[in-house]
Amino acid sequence: MKSVKKPRSVGSIFNATAHLRELLASAQKNTDLLLQVQGLLPQAIRAHCHAAHLRDGQLVLFTDSPAWVMRLRFCSSQLVQGLGATGSNVRGIRVRVQLPERVLRRRKSAARLSEGTRQQLRETAEHLDNPALAEALKRLSRARRP
């Protein structure tokens, strides 16, 4: 009879190798930095700043929309001063747009053809003189739904 192995905790898996420990420590450091940054931002902007990391003295912030890039840049001197007071060596700030995963997933599945549209494509293909275009419309009408 085989013995059943006990499941390992996620913490013990991450502590098993130096590389995973470093990765976990880096993620925690970035999370702490994000919380510091959000604490220095005006309330209206906090929810739109969703990631941060330091690279070569540059604070890189990630926001969920291009509309918030300029607002975060306007706060850059305030952030540099506030982080400097906590001992961080931030010389400049860059702001990048990174759409949340839920928005990216929604975009991928947004293109759907209704059965009525599929029927119209088939009927249009039947009345075309161009066989290549007719075949393309037929293939489109048969395309699997996402």
Secondary structure, 3 states (H helix, E strand, C coil): CCCCCCCCCHHHHHCCCHHHHHHHHHHHHHHHHHHHHHHHCCHHHHCCEEEEEEECCEEEEEECCHHHHHHHHHCHHHHHHHHHHCCCCCCEEEEEECCCHHHHHHHHCCCCCCHHHHHHHHHHHHCCCCHHHHHHHHHHHHCCCC
